[in-house]
């Protein structure tokens, strides 16, 4: 068990450290200011003012937005499976409770059979 955990941590470090170094190098290489436009028609008085930010921030922001949207899409697409899992979990719990009640009643019946009442 500990070996598996150690392997996971080692792989995580071997992937995370180079990835973080790559992100830092990307940020240092792309510090130039870019203008981000949200007006597709480029009207003279801009409907939405352009935003000026370093290129690496724009790319990082788009990556974060992509991860969040991908997570939401996955979450919504798995809704049916989550609903089925809740249903079957509740069914299993009902059956387990029913088995416990049957066991208790059979235990009580066997105790009554072993100790006949003296009248």
C-alpha positions as CSV (number, residue, x, y, z in Angstrom):
1,X,0.0,0.0,0.0
2,X,2.8,2.4,0.9
3,X,4.7,1.5,-2.2
4,X,1.7,2.4,-4.4
5,X,1.4,5.8,-2.6
6,X,5.1,6.5,-3.0
7,X,4.9,5.7,-6.7
8,X,1.9,8.0,-7.2
9,X,3.8,10.8,-5.4
10,X,6.9,10.2,-7.4
11,X,5.0,10.3,-10.7
12,X,3.2,13.4,-9.6
13,X,6.5,15.2,-8.8
14,X,8.1,14.0,-12.1
15,X,5.1,15.5,-14.0
16,X,4.4,18.5,-11.9
17,X,7.9,20.0,-11.5
18,X,8.6,20.1,-15.3
19,X,5.1,21.4,-16.0
20,X,5.5,24.2,-13.5
21,X,9.0,25.1,-14.9
22,X,7.4,25.1,-18.4
23,X,4.6,27.5,-17.2
24,X,7.2,29.9,-15.6
25,X,9.3,29.9,-18.8
26,X,6.2,30.6,-20.9
27,X,5.2,33.4,-18.6
28,X,8.7,35.0,-18.8
29,X,8.8,34.7,-22.6
30,X,5.4,36.2,-23.2
31,X,5.2,39.3,-21.0
32,X,4.2,41.6,-23.9
33,X,1.0,43.5,-23.5
34,X,-1.8,42.4,-25.8
35,X,-5.2,43.9,-26.4
36,X,-8.2,41.6,-26.0
37,X,-11.3,42.7,-28.0
38,X,-14.8,41.5,-27.3
39,X,-16.4,43.5,-30.0
40,X,-16.7,41.3,-33.1
41,X,-17.8,44.2,-35.3
42,X,-15.1,46.6,-34.3
43,X,-17.5,49.5,-34.2
44,X,-15.9,52.9,-33.8
45,X,-17.3,53.6,-30.4
46,X,-16.5,50.2,-29.0
47,X,-19.4,48.5,-27.3
48,X,-17.1,46.8,-24.9
49,X,-13.7,48.4,-24.1
50,X,-10.7,46.2,-25.0
51,X,-8.7,44.8,-22.2
52,X,-5.0,45.1,-22.2
53,X,-3.0,42.4,-20.3
54,X,0.2,40.4,-20.6
55,X,-0.2,37.5,-23.1
56,X,0.6,34.8,-20.6
57,X,-2.2,36.0,-18.3
58,X,-4.7,35.8,-21.3
59,X,-3.5,32.2,-22.1
60,X,-3.6,31.1,-18.5
61,X,-7.1,32.6,-18.1
62,X,-8.3,30.8,-21.2
63,X,-6.8,27.5,-19.9
64,X,-8.6,27.9,-16.6
65,X,-11.9,28.7,-18.4
66,X,-11.4,25.6,-20.6
67,X,-10.8,23.3,-17.5
68,X,-13.9,24.7,-15.7
69,X,-16.1,24.4,-18.8
70,X,-14.8,20.8,-19.4
71,X,-15.5,19.9,-15.8
72,X,-19.0,21.3,-16.0
73,X,-19.7,19.5,-19.3
74,X,-18.5,16.2,-17.7
75,X,-20.5,16.8,-14.6
76,X,-23.7,17.5,-16.5
77,X,-23.2,14.5,-18.9
78,X,-22.8,12.1,-16.0
79,X,-26.0,13.2,-14.3
80,X,-27.9,10.2,-15.4
81,X,-25.3,7.8,-14.0
82,X,-25.2,9.7,-10.6
83,X,-29.0,9.4,-10.5
84,X,-28.9,5.7,-11.2
85,X,-26.2,5.2,-8.5
86,X,-28.3,7.0,-5.9
87,X,-31.3,4.8,-6.8
88,X,-29.3,1.6,-6.5
89,X,-27.6,2.7,-3.3
90,X,-31.0,3.4,-1.7
91,X,-32.3,0.0,-3.0
92,X,-29.3,-1.8,-1.5
93,X,-29.9,0.1,1.8
94,X,-33.5,-1.0,1.8
95,X,-32.6,-4.6,1.2
96,X,-30.0,-4.5,3.9
97,X,-32.5,-3.1,6.4
98,X,-35.0,-5.7,5.4
99,X,-32.5,-8.5,5.9
100,X,-31.6,-7.2,9.3
101,X,-35.2,-7.1,10.3
102,X,-35.7,-10.6,9.1
103,X,-32.7,-11.8,11.0
104,X,-33.9,-10.1,14.2
105,X,-37.3,-11.6,13.9
106,X,-35.9,-15.1,13.2
107,X,-33.5,-14.7,16.3
108,X,-36.5,-13.7,18.4
109,X,-38.5,-16.7,17.2
110,X,-35.6,-19.1,17.9
111,X,-35.3,-17.7,21.4
112,X,-39.0,-18.2,22.0
113,X,-38.8,-21.8,20.8
114,X,-35.8,-22.5,23.1
115,X,-37.5,-21.1,26.2
116,X,-41.1,-22.4,26.3
117,X,-43.4,-20.3,28.5
118,X,-44.4,-21.9,31.7
119,X,-48.1,-21.4,32.4
